[in-house]
C-alpha cells in the first residue's frame, strides 16, 4: 500500500489508501512513514488522512490505527492526529474507545494542532460512540 505524503501548514500529511485486512499492510505503512519522517525533528506534526481506506477489519484497525499511531509517536516523537474517516473506518470504530483524536476534515485537524489540543465536541467519534 503506497502512502502519499504532502506538507501543509508545517504538518506532514500521509494519505492512506486501499484495504487494510492484511498483517503485512501495517509493516509496509509504518516503514513508509518512518522513512519519510526519519530526518524530521522530534515533535513533528503528523496527520493521517484516512479518506482513501476502502476496507478495514478489526485486526487492520488495531494494527494500522492503534499500533501505527503509537509506534509513530514512540519512535518519531511526533504529535499525531487522524482525519477524514470513510464509512469503512467509521463502521469499524463504532462503539470503540480510541485515544487518538479523529477529525472530520483535514482543515479541522490542522486547526486543532494550532489550538494545542482538542475538544471532544470537535471529534468525529466521541468516546460514547456517537
N, C-alpha and C positions, 0 to 999 in steps of 0.2 A: 504494500500500500504506500504509494508515494505521498509525501506531505508537502504541500506548497507553503512557502513562507513569504510573508510581507512584513514591512515595518510601518507603523503608523503612530504618530504622537509619542515616539520613544518606547513603544510596546512592540514586541515581536509576536506576530500572529501566525499560528500554524493552522492551516485549513486541513481538517481531517476529512477523508472521503472513503467510500467503499463499505464493505461488510466487515464487521468485527465479531466473527464467530469462531476464529481460529486462534490457537495458542501462539502461533508464530507471529501474528499481527502485532501483538504487544511489543515483542522484542524489536521488530523492524521499526516500528514507530518510535520507540524510545531511542534507538540508535540514530535515527534520522534527526530527531530533535536535539539529542545530545551533541551530535556533530555540528549542527547549525549553531548551537549556542555555546559551544565549548570555550570560545575566546571572549565571551561577553562577561562583563563584571558581575560579581555576586549581587543578588538583589534585582536582577533584570526582570522587567515586567513581561510576563508571558500570557498570551491569550490563546486558548484552544477553541477554534471555531468548529463546532460540531455539525454544521449545516450540511455537509456532504455525506454524512453517515447514512447509508441506506438500510442497514440491518445490524442489529446488535442483540446478543443474548446475555443471560446472566453472567456467564464467565467473561464474555467480552466486556461487559460493563464493569465488572470487578477489576479485571486486569487493565483494561485500557484507561478507564477514568480514575479509579481509586489508586491503583498501584502506579500507573504512569505519572499521575499528578504528584503523588508522594515522592517518587523517585526523582522527578524533576526538581522539586523543592529541596530534597536532601542532597542531591549530587551537584546541582547547579546553583542552589541558593536563590532561586527565583521566586517571585511573587506571581502566583498562577491563578487564573480565573477561566471559566468556561462560558461560552455563549452560543446562541443560535441553535438550540437543540431541535432537531427534526422530530417528527412523530415517533420514529423508531426509538430514539433516545428518551423522549418524554414518557412513552409507554413503559420502557424498562425501568425508569426512575420512579414511577408511580408507587407511592407507599413506602419508599425507602428514604432514610435519612442520609444526607450527603453533606459532608463538611465543606466542600469547596463551592464557592458561590457560582451559580449558573444564571446568566442574564439572557433576556430575550434577544437582544441585538448586540452587535459589535459596539455601536455607539454607547449603549448603556454600560457595557463592561468597561470601555475606555474611560468613561466619566467616573466610574467607581474607583479606578486607580487614582484619579486626581482627588477624589474625596477622601483618600486614605482610609478605606474600609468599605463596609457595605451595610445596607439597611435591609432587613428581611422583606420590607414592602417592595423592594426593587427586584427581588429574586424571582426567577421563573417558578421555581418549586419551593414552597415553604416546607419546614420540617414535618408539618402535618399532612403533606402530600397534596395540598390544594394549589 
